[in-house]
Amino acid sequence: MATAAATSASEPEAESKAGPEVEGEEDEVKAARTRRKVLSRAVAAATYKTAGPAWDQQEEGVSESDGDEEYPTASSASSPGEYEWEYDEEEEKNQLEIERLEEQLSINVYDYNCHVDLIRLLRLEGELTKVRMARQKMSEIFPLTEELWLEWLHDEISTALDGLDRERVYDLFERAVKDYVCPNIWLEYGQYSVGGIGQKGGLEKVRSVFERALSSVGLHITKGLAIWEAYREFESAIVEAARLEKVHSLFRRQLAIPLYDMEATFAEYEEWSEDPIPESVIQSYNKALQQLEKYKPYEEALLEAEAPRLAEYQAYIDFEMKIGDPARIQLIFERALVENCLVPDLWIRYSQYLDRQLKVKDLVLSVHNRAVRNCPWTVALWSRYLLAMERHGVDHQVISATFEKALSAGFIQATDYVEIWQAYLDYLRRRVDFKQDSSKELEELRSAFARALEYLKQEVEERFNESGDPSCMIMQNWARIEARLCNNMQKARELWDSIMTKGNAKYANMWLEYYNLERAHGDTQHCRKALHRAVQCTSDYPEHVCEVLLTMERTEGTLEDWDIAVQKTETRLARVNEQRMKAAEKEAALAQQEEEQAEHRKRARAEKKALKKKKKTRGADKRKADEDDEKEWGDDEEEQPSKRRRVENSVPPAGEAQDLEAETGLFGKSAPVDVAPPSKQKERAAALKRDVPKVPHDSSKDSITVFVSNLPYSMEEPDVKLRPLFEACGEVAEIRPIFSNRGDFRGYCYVEFKEEKSALQALQLDRKNVDGRPMFVSPCVDKSKNPDFKVFRYSTALEKHKLFISGLPFSCTKEELEEICKAHGTVKDIRLVTNRAGKPKGLAYVEYENESQASQAVMKMDGMTIKENVIKVAISNPPQRKVPEKPEARKGPSGPIVPRQIYGARGKGRTQLSLLPRALQRPSTAVAQAENGPAPKPAVTTSAAAEAPKMSNADFAKLLLRK
């Protein structure tokens, strides 16, 4: 384009040869540039207040040189052609983005961010007509924020040229003040109306605007002062005889209202007034000061908190509700909704107050309309809106149109569509006069019922894979209306036949509902027929249906009817009992089969581990024996590092081994010998184990003790490492680490406090990272006495304000996920799910401030791609946690099976396998293990038993090899 412009400038003759089509295109380009100039100047005028006089002078300098060129000044480092080329490239990019946004809005008109981006780009391009249309479309669907309204108003004010334009701006202001209560918009409205005071009725218009502004936001403690001052300044500037009394009135009204900076207003009034201030005004002023002191804590809480400050606003609303001033209650609700417009519960509470207390038609309907525009996905708001319209006598056509809007609002659950249909059908039913056999309203009600069933079958099932009405409540209501109000039992029976064919014939309550309807409005023959069918079809509570049938025949039936009923019920109950027995036997067989398979797998794993360990031990002992033989023959060469094995930590040096052999003999019946392994870590752990008094855990101290697990096995001196961590919760009495027989730390311990509140506070350390692993902290509970006790700190029920996200990349951090999620609402907490080693599992739980934000996030984030991973997002609804079966003794084919609880939570583990050779095994008395600590010492019966030494597996292997 720059080249073409240069060519046309250097060859004027070629320009004269251009045809009419080229001239027309040039006219369109000039017109577009002129529109962009007008909007650019409008934007400049709108920002004059913040830029100041310096900007104004700069703008005037630019406008003086503004001729046919759109950008008359350019950088001295670049030529005008280059500058124009850069501008055209940016303009082309913006045009492509505008086309993309318009196409996206044609697909989904409810994309809020897309509307905002389109308006921004069109405003940047200077497309005045298009940006006005885009704003108009967005305002019809969504309420606009204060910033969007002020931007729109400034643009329109800057381009207003005559009286018609001013009236259009007035209409725009009227729409703006209806969306939210915004003091800044009211102030702008009042100041703009002052500019039209010279027109007919201008003075009355200004006073009307300011009076309405005072009614709307004059009670605003922090921002109402600006409205009062602007109104007073206007009245003071008018040259009229009655202006003094008007200003006096404004001062007195303002001083009777609790507002910030009241003292300055009172001082200004004293200075302005020539007469002494009346005593009544001073009393009202002092009373307002006292009220202000009561409001200050709530206002200060709002100033200190961060947006959206929902909890602070809720407390403020509760305070105002106790006082009971309707104007102040309405104002605090409006202030809260400005920052929490997407909270359905707040809209419900506000509309409920207006419905029950004020009952002003225009106000009530306006709030309901704003509620559904802000939260269109909430079915409760639409249902309340329909009720309010019916309550205030709105025309039927308007109510029907509102219902159609609700159907297209995009609810997030199938049951929501059932609820809105039910609300509309209830409204249509109340319009019918059932004293007439036929009427237009009745036909409309029946057609609406038919349409509702078709809509749920086609639209809702296609979207949610369910109708949302499994019990067919809409059809049941239709059947009741036909039977009770229209006396049309034939239609009611047809509807119930359809209900039963939709999978409800197996439920006893459905048959009894139909039976009760027949009893009330039908005849005995159809009641008997319904109960006979119920006996044959019911599978959940057949005994109850049989009892109802026999009761009816005992009361009303003949002997033949009684015999038939008895025969059918006995046959049915016998078949049901037979089916139940077969199902129980099948279930028991499956359980036995699963148990046998699990036991077989457990034995196979144990045998495999034992065989592997046995082979490894034999090989290590054989190599060690060879080394010992070499050392006995005087070979003093150092052992090569490659020949060292883990077994060397449990085998003493050659000299000590010889001394051990000399003192013990073959079967180890000598005095105990202390064998110290060479590893420093195991040496310290074993020493620590020997120093700790081996006493059983005192279960009476469970309330002041916590159980700490999932600690690293490699942790050295666990009590020293963990003590500073837990002392932050309170005074620690004792830390008891648990070690294996070889002195290895087993990864868990007991922490005993002096006070119970310290133990409760220590539970907050659960999942804290210690040496790269999440530390588990749980209450100290004896599971042998409480086998059903489980510690799970998170809810397992449906939480509509919390999301479950799966498919996350393992490299995704909490901060990165929070950055993505906070674009859809206020994030209260994020939890990345990890395994016991602290490694991420690609799952996360995100808690939002309310249900509506979570719903919006599901719709926006589900299917999103994060680091090449497509994530799935849903409302958090974890599956029911399985309760472990109680450890009861079960009988097997070879006798009673030992309860699983004896071997611990994982059955008979590898540490309980007997590695002692059968030739060395001795019968021993089983000793009961302590509940939460080391086992007590066994009772000693003989001196030989008391002197039995403690020997390791390596010691026994050495004895066998030297046998």
KAVENMO-V428114 format. One line per field, one symbol per residue. ss: DSSP state (H for helix, E for strand, L for the rest). phi: phi as a letter, one per 20 degrees, with the letter a starting at -180 (. if undefined). A space follows every 50 residues. Layout:
BEGIN
ss->???
phi->???
END
This chain:
BEGIN
ss->LHHHHHHHHHLHHHHHLLLHHHHHHHHHHHHHHHHHHHHHHHHHHHLHHH HLHHHHHHHHHHHHLLLLLLLLLLLLLLLHHHHHHHHHHHHHHHHHHHHH HHHHHHHLLLLHHHHHHHHHHHHHHLLHHHHHHHHHHHHHHLLLLHHHHH HHHHHHHHHLLLHHHHHHHHHHHHHHHHHLLLHHHHHHHHHHHHLLLLLL LHHHHHHHHHHHHHHHHLLLLLLHHHHHHHHHHHHHHLLLLLHHHHHHHH HHHHHLLLLLLHHHHHHHHHHHLLLLLLHHHHHHHHHHHHHHHHHHHHHH HHHHLLLLLHHHHHHHHHHHHHHLLHHHHHHHHHHHHHHLLLLHHHHHHH HHHHHHHHLLHHHHHHHHHHHHHHLLLLHHHHHHHHHHHHHLLLLHHHHH HHHHHHHLLLLLLHHHHHHHHHHHHHHHHHHLLLLLLLLHHHHHHHHHHH HHHHHHHHHHHHHHLLLLLLLLHHHHHHHHHHHHHLLLHHHHHHHHHHHH HHHHLLLHHHHHHHHHHHHHHLLHHHHHHHHHHHHHHLLLLHHHHHHHHH HHHHHHLLHHHHHHHHHHHHHHHHHHHHHHHHHHHHHHHHHHHHHHHHHH HHHHHHHHHHHHHHHHHHHHHHHHHHHHHHHHLLLLLLLLHHHLLHHHHH LLLHHHHHHHHHHHLLLLLLLLLLLLLLLHHHHHHHHHHHHLLLLLLLHH HHHHEEEEELLLLLLLLHHHHHHHHHHLLLLEEEEEEEELLLLLEEEEEE EEELLHHHHHHHHHHLLEEELLEEEEEEELLLLLLLLLLLLLLLLLLLEE EEEEEELLLLLLLHHHHHHHHHHHLLEEEEEEEELLLLLEEEEEEEEELL HHHHHHHHHHHLLLEELLEELEEEEELLLLLLLLLLLLLEEELLEEELLH HHHLLLLLLHHHLLLLLHHHLLLLLLLLLLLLLLLLLLLLLLHHHHLLLL LLHHHHHHHHHLL
phi->.ffffffffecfffffefffffffffffffffffffffffffffffeffe enffffffffffffeedfffcfdbffecfgffffffffffffffffffff ffffffecfeeffffffffffffffmefffffffffffffedfeffffff ffffffffdfdcfffffffgfffffffefcecgffffffffffffdffff mffffffffffffffecfeffedfgfffffffffffeeebfefffffgff gffffedfcfmffffffffffffeefffffffffffffffffffeggfff fffefegelffffffffgfffffnegffffffffffffecfddfffffff fffffedflegfffffffffffffcfeefffffffffffffdmfgfffff fffffffefnfecfffffffffffffffffeeeffefbbfffffffffff fffffffeffffedmbencfelfffffffffffeddldffffffffffff fendfedffffffffffffecdcfffffffffffffdfcecfffffffff ffffeceeffffffffffffffffffffffffffffffffffffffffff ffffffffffffffffffffffffffffffffeneeffffgfefcffffd dfffffffffffeenfdmeeffcfddfffffffffffffffffedffeff dffdccddcmeffefelgfffegffeffeqfeeacdfddffenefenbbd dddecfffffffffegmffclncfeeccfecfffecfefcdbedfddfcf ecdddcnfffefeffffffffffdqeeeaccefcefenefdncbdcdefb fffffffffeefnfdclmdeedcbffbfffffeffffdfdedfdpfefgf ffenfdnfeffdfeefgffdfcfcefdfeffcaffffffddcffffeffe cefffffffffef
END
